[in-house]
Amino acid sequence: MPYTRLFIAPLLLAVLSACSTYVPPPSKPTATLVMYMENATPTPRMRIGRAVAFEDQECGAPRTSHVINSAISMEDVDEIPRKQIAAEQEFTFAIEASHVLWGGNSGCSVTATFTPKAGQTYDARMYTRGNSQRCEMIIVDQDNHEVPSTRPAYSCLPGMNGINKNGQGWYKAISVSVTIVR
C-alpha cells in the first residue's frame, strides 16, 4: 500500500492554542517592542516565531505566560508584529524560533528581562546560528544603543526536548507515516 510521510510543525498547535494574549496593564505607561528574528543558516524551511511575556524573572507560575505575538514565515529575516508593553517596570519575555526541517524540527529561545521607559521604542533582535544550535538576542533602544538586560540560566520557553539553557538550541527527529487504503 502506498504511504505518505508527514513532517509536523512542532509548535504550530502551541502558537495557535497558546496561553492568553499579552495586554499591558490599563492606565499604565507603555513602550513599543519590535521583534526581529534572523537565521544565519539560510535554507528553505518554515519558521514559527513567537514572543511570550512572563510574570517575573523566574518565568512565573504556569498560568502567567502571555503570548505577545507570533508569525509563520519562510524568510531568512522575519519581524514579529510590534506590540505595546508595560513600561517603567521590569518586563520579562522570551523569543523563540522553531524551524520545520525535513526529518525533524529544530528551535532555540532566549529569555530576557529589562525595564522599558514610557513612550520609547525597543528592538529585540534574535539571531539563530548553526542550524538552530544556538541563538542570541540583543535589545536596543530607539537610538540603537544596547539596553541593559538580565538573562536567566534557562529559557522560560521549553523546546520539544524539554527545558533548555538560554540560547541553546534543540532538535527533534519527527516522522509520521500515514497509510492510505484504497
C-alpha positions in Angstrom: 0.0 0.0 0.0 1.3 3.5 -0.8 2.1 5.8 2.1 3.0 9.4 2.6 5.4 10.7 5.2 4.3 13.8 7.0 6.5 16.3 8.9 4.7 18.1 11.6 5.4 21.7 12.7 6.2 21.2 16.4 4.8 24.3 17.9 2.1 25.1 15.3 -0.6 24.0 17.7 1.1 25.8 20.6 1.2 29.0 18.6 -2.5 28.7 17.6 -3.7 27.5 21.0 -1.2 29.1 23.4 -1.8 30.8 26.6 -3.7 34.1 26.7 -2.7 37.1 24.7 -0.5 39.8 26.4 -2.1 43.1 27.2 -0.3 45.8 29.1 -2.0 46.9 32.3 -4.7 49.5 31.6 -4.0 53.2 32.5 -0.3 52.4 33.0 2.7 53.8 30.9 3.6 51.7 27.8 6.5 51.3 25.4 6.7 49.7 22.0 8.5 46.4 21.4 9.6 45.4 17.9 10.9 41.9 17.5 13.1 40.5 14.7 14.4 37.0 14.0 17.4 36.4 11.7 18.5 32.9 10.7 22.2 32.7 9.7 21.7 29.3 8.0 19.5 30.2 5.0 17.8 27.2 3.6 14.2 26.7 2.6 12.3 26.0 5.8 9.2 27.1 7.5 9.8 29.1 10.7 7.4 29.7 13.5 8.4 32.6 15.7 6.7 33.7 18.8 7.3 36.1 21.7 5.9 35.4 25.2 5.7 37.6 28.3 6.2 36.2 31.8 5.1 37.4 35.2 8.6 37.6 36.6 12.3 36.7 36.0 11.6 33.2 37.3 9.2 32.6 34.5 6.1 33.0 36.7 3.6 30.3 37.5 2.4 28.0 34.7 -0.6 30.3 34.0 1.2 33.6 34.0 2.7 33.5 30.5 1.0 35.5 27.8 1.7 35.4 24.0 2.9 38.8 22.9 2.7 37.9 19.2 3.6 35.2 16.7 4.5 34.8 13.0 4.9 32.0 10.5 7.3 32.6 7.5 9.8 31.1 5.1 12.1 34.1 5.1 15.7 34.4 6.5 14.7 37.6 8.4 11.3 37.9 10.0 9.6 40.6 12.0 7.1 39.6 14.6 4.4 42.3 14.7 5.2 45.2 17.1 3.4 45.3 20.4 2.7 47.8 23.3 4.3 46.5 26.5 4.3 47.7 30.1 6.8 50.4 30.9 8.6 51.8 34.0 8.7 48.2 35.5 10.7 45.1 34.8 9.4 43.2 31.7 10.4 39.6 31.2 9.9 37.9 27.8 11.2 35.2 25.6 11.6 35.0 21.8 11.6 31.6 20.2 12.2 30.4 16.6 11.2 26.9 15.6 12.2 25.5 12.2 10.4 22.8 10.3 13.1 20.7 8.6 12.9 17.5 6.5 13.1 14.7 9.0 12.6 16.8 12.2 12.3 20.1 13.8 14.8 22.5 15.5 14.5 25.6 17.5 16.0 28.0 20.0 14.8 30.5 22.5 16.2 33.4 24.6 14.6 34.9 27.7 15.5 38.4 29.0 14.3 41.0 31.5 14.7 44.7 31.0 12.9 47.9 32.2 11.4 49.9 29.2 10.8 53.6 29.5 7.4 55.0 28.8 6.9 56.2 25.2 10.1 54.6 23.9 10.5 52.0 21.2 12.8 49.0 21.6 14.0 46.3 19.2 14.6 42.8 20.4 16.8 41.2 17.8 17.2 37.4 17.9 20.0 35.7 15.8 19.9 32.0 15.2 23.2 30.3 14.5 24.4 26.8 13.3 21.0 25.4 12.2 19.3 26.5 15.4 22.1 25.0 17.6 22.4 28.4 19.4 20.8 31.8 19.4 21.3 35.1 21.0 19.2 38.2 21.5 20.1 41.9 21.9 17.7 44.6 22.9 18.3 48.1 21.6 16.6 51.4 22.2 15.3 53.8 19.5 18.8 55.3 19.2 20.2 51.8 18.5 22.0 51.6 21.9 22.0 48.3 23.6 19.7 48.2 26.7 20.9 46.5 29.9 19.0 43.3 30.5 19.3 40.2 32.6 19.1 36.6 31.4 18.2 33.5 33.5 20.3 30.4 33.0 17.4 28.6 31.4 14.9 29.8 28.8 11.3 30.2 30.0 10.2 28.5 26.8 10.9 24.8 26.6 11.8 23.1 23.4 10.5 19.7 22.2 13.1 18.0 24.3 12.2 19.9 27.5 13.8 22.9 29.2 17.0 24.3 27.5 19.7 26.6 28.6 19.1 30.2 27.5 20.3 30.4 23.9 20.9 26.7 23.4 19.1 25.0 20.6 17.2 21.7 20.3 16.5 19.2 17.6 13.8 16.5 17.5 13.5 14.0 14.7 9.9 13.5 13.7 8.3 11.4 11.1 4.7 10.1 10.9 3.7 7.5 8.4 0.2 7.5 7.1 -1.2 4.6 5.2 -3.8 5.4 2.6 -6.2 2.5 2.0 -8.0 2.4 -1.3 
